[in-house]
Amino acid sequence: MGPDLQATLTDDPRFQIPAYTGQNGWIRLDIEDAVNWKEVEALILGSYEHFALKRMLSVLHSGTS
């Protein structure tokens, strides 16, 4: 995710930078209350697309395995 996105997300109180992995760009989302699963899906997919290899992205976007 990186520091820029971390800073943006932590404007929302549901997001926090975790103690031991935050320096690597990780973010924590509090899902104790109501969860917007579409938002969670978009965050996970965005993170995967950021770190995945080109060949992995090709498979993801082609819809085949």
N, C-alpha and C positions, 0 to 999 in steps of 0.2 A: 504494500500500500504506500509506504513512504511517508515522510514527515509532513508534506503538504496536505495530503488527504487526511492524515491523522489530525492535523490541526483543524481542518474543516469539520470533520466528523465529531470531534470533541466539543464543538460548539453546542451540540445536542447532548443533554445530560445522560442519555442512555448509553453513550459511548465513552469508554475510558481507555487510557493507554496502560496495558498490563505491566507489572513491575519487572519481570524478567525477560520478556520478549518484545516489549515496546520499542526498544532501541533498534530492533530489526524490522520495524514497520507494522507490527501486529497491533490489532485493536480489539477491544472487548466490547460486546454488545450485551446489555442487560435485557434479558427476555423474560424477566419475572412477571411483568405486566402483560397486557395484550401484545401480541406479536403480529407484525405485518409480514407474512411469509414471502410475499412477492419482493419486499424490500430485502429480506435476508437472502433470497435467491439471487437477486441482482448484485448484492455485495459479494457473495461467494463466487459468482460467475466473473465479476470484474476482477477479483483477486486472482482467480485461476488464469484468466486471460493475460494478466499482467506478468505472471511468472512462467507460464507454460512455454514449451518449445514450439517452434513454428509447425513442426509435424503434428504435435498434439492439438494445436489450434485448428489445423487443417481437418483433422478427424472430428473435432468438436463441431465445426461449422458445416461439415459435410453430412453430419447426422449418421455416420457409419462408424463401426469400431474396427 
